[in-house]
Amino acid sequence: MELLDKLAANLEALADKNLIRKRRTVETPCGPRVTVEGRELLAFCSNDYLGLAAHPAVTAALKEGTDLYGAGSGASHLISGHSRAHALLEERLAEFVGSSLVEVRALYFSTGYMANLAAITALAAGDKDTEIFSEALNHASLIDGARLARTTVKVYPHADVEALDELLGTSRAVNKIVVTDSVFSMDGNLAPLPALLALCEKHGAWLVVDDAHGFGTLGTNGSGALEHFGLRSPYLVYIGTLGKAAGVGGAFVAAHATVIETLVQRARPYIFTTAAPPALAHALLTSLDIIAGAEGRERRSHLAGLVAQWHDGLQLTGWRALPSQTAIQPVVIGANDATMAAAAALYQRGIWVGGIRPPTVPADSARLRVTLSAGHTAADVARLIDAVNEVNAEINTHMERSRDGT
Ligand SMILES: *Cc1c(COP(=O)(O)O)cnc(C)c1O
């Protein structure tokens, strides 16, 4: 039982640092209003940025998908699990992001986590002559992908193009791979992709862009960060996830056909796993129609209005709302306990906002992570703003009182 004692001690150490995480069980579909333990909450914590997770056309397509293809795929893609639904989705995705890439092909994965592991390990090609340059605030799945690639990994400081230039310039590696989030998931800001791509072209490096939070929300057509910045290059490898703005699940890698064929042949996170249910791929075709069409444009423009409303309405003392222009709107508080107290006070008011603590964010930068969605109304956001302003004042007063000993 020694191991159990050790695990229990580790958990206690987490509890001492106020780092125990709890799951809340949601009884209703993902949306602006959810029911948790019989209580209705106004939720600002999902990544369903366009409000498609419970969109009637998408859920109808999912049902149609099960009629056409059944529930499960039955096997991995290379055995017998690759369905026509997957194939159609991959064609559609390649077309959708195709103007940013050259000789493009797309490959659908069950999760973004696996797509990232696959893309990085396959590009590294098990080659000691490869060096990976990883942005400091990258998502855990990119960090794990770089570890799994078993090659040298250099971490460059957040958004520091000059530091990266120097690292690339002094590297003797034959294959250089720069890996970055496009929209940083806990800060909401954009990576300087045009400058990064220019550096990659200068140094003969590849640029892997994880657009988990940009796909669907950025660009006039919603095809993501590359469209937003108007980038195009054969040295780009693009990863979009489909469980966030696209509202369903899974992810895809889009890149030069040779990169994609390498993934099919070599990427263990692609090969050794059961293909996602084909109905998901079928439903995603409808999500893509919405994202790329007039409704998607309307939803993105409504979302942009909510972002502006949020920045206009906040009146905070001591806390720092980050200047993000995306749906991710963090309020940095700093201490773990104050952050969790703020999240709890909002919850008391019927508003669900996630409190994010280390190691998800750097030490002493615990924060509320507000996510806005096209599913929210201006009235929803007004309620959120009032509640955050109130809780900020309340916690500050409380802290002053305890400092004064009154
Ligand atoms: C959510 C996320 C992923 C993982 O995608 P899943 O489909 O949820 O596994 C990868 N990268 C970033 C930046 C993310 O936010």
PDBQT file of the ligand as one rigid body, heavy atoms in Angstrom, charges set to zero:
ROOT
HETATM    1  C1  LIG A 501      -8.139  22.160 -26.765  1.00  0.00    +0.000 C 
HETATM    2  C2  LIG A 501      -6.788  22.297 -27.343  1.00  0.00    +0.000 A 
HETATM    3  C3  LIG A 501      -6.134  21.213 -27.918  1.00  0.00    +0.000 A 
HETATM    4  C4  LIG A 501      -6.666  19.826 -27.824  1.00  0.00    +0.000 C 
HETATM    5  O1  LIG A 501      -7.756  19.628 -28.631  1.00  0.00    +0.000 OA
HETATM    6  P1  LIG A 501      -8.810  18.490 -28.240  1.00  0.00    +0.000 P 
HETATM    7  O2  LIG A 501      -9.568  18.246 -29.463  1.00  0.00    +0.000 OA
HETATM    8  O3  LIG A 501      -9.609  19.078 -27.122  1.00  0.00    +0.000 OA
HETATM    9  O4  LIG A 501      -8.010  17.308 -27.778  1.00  0.00    +0.000 OA
HETATM   10  C5  LIG A 501      -4.929  21.440 -28.542  1.00  0.00    +0.000 A 
HETATM   11  N1  LIG A 501      -4.381  22.659 -28.571  1.00  0.00    +0.000 NA
HETATM   12  C6  LIG A 501      -4.966  23.726 -27.997  1.00  0.00    +0.000 A 
HETATM   13  C7  LIG A 501      -4.294  25.056 -28.057  1.00  0.00    +0.000 C 
HETATM   14  C8  LIG A 501      -6.181  23.573 -27.353  1.00  0.00    +0.000 A 
HETATM   15  O5  LIG A 501      -6.759  24.607 -26.769  1.00  0.00    +0.000 OA
ENDROOT
TORSDOF 0
